[in-house]
Amino acid sequence: DDNLFITLSNLKQQVEQLYPMKLEIAGHHAWQSIQSDKTRFLSEIIFEAVSNALRHAKPENIQIGIEQAAGHLNIFIENDGTPFPTGTKEGMGLPLMRYRASKIGGELSIEASPTQSTRVSCKLASRTGTIIKDEIPAEGN
């Protein structure tokens, strides 16, 4: 679906039916403005991050959100489960997430969250601070 918020709403419904936890989606209006050519890769990154959290961290809460800042848009997935252990051997999921981020001009990071346990972020560069449907990409993007 070109509308990432609808896709995420479906994910929320499925996760909360299958697991005893809460999944929150923040920034409702911003999801609808993301360029359609980026939604597939972003949804795959988000699905993988949520799946990894459910499998490995056993969280009670997961938050998916968007932060806008000068020059970039940051999509994040935070959970309050077991922290992501640094220095662990990676499976296929993390390299695939990094690859998908690179395909849309993004950069993936995994770190401790300022408010929860683990934060997966996909930072996308933008001249205006948003990745909106009517933005004209800069040369080389």
Residue, then its C-alpha position, 0 to 999 in steps of 0.5 A: d500500500d502506498n499509504l504507510f499508515i494504513t499498512l502500519s495500522n494493519l500490523k498493529q492490529q495483527v500484533e496486538q491480536l497475537y501478543p499480549m502487548k501494546l503497539e503504538i504508532a505516532g505521527h499519524h499525519a506524517w505517514q501519509s506524506i511519505q513518497s510511495d517509492k519509499t513505503r515498501f522498503l520502510s514497511e519491510i524495515i519496520f516489520e523486521a524491527v517489530s518481528n525482531a523485538l517480539r522474538h528476542a526482546k519480549p517487550e510489553n510496548i513497541q512504539i513506531g514513529i517519525e521525527q522531523a529535523a532539519g535535513h532529515l526524517n527519522i523513522f524509529i521503532e522502540n521497544d521496552g523489552t530486553p536490550f539489544p546486546t552489543g557485539t552479538k553475531e548478526g543473522m540475516g535480518l539486520p543486514l537486510m534492513r541496512y540494505r533496504a535503508s540504503k536502497i531509499g537513501g537511508e541509514l539504519s542504526i540500532e542503539a539504546s533508546p532514551t526512553q525505552s530499551t532499544r531503538v531501531s532508526c532509519k534516517l532519511a536525508s531530505r532538503t526540507g526535513t520531510i520526505i513528502k510526495d511532492e518534494i523534488p529530489a536533489e541531484g544524485n538522489 
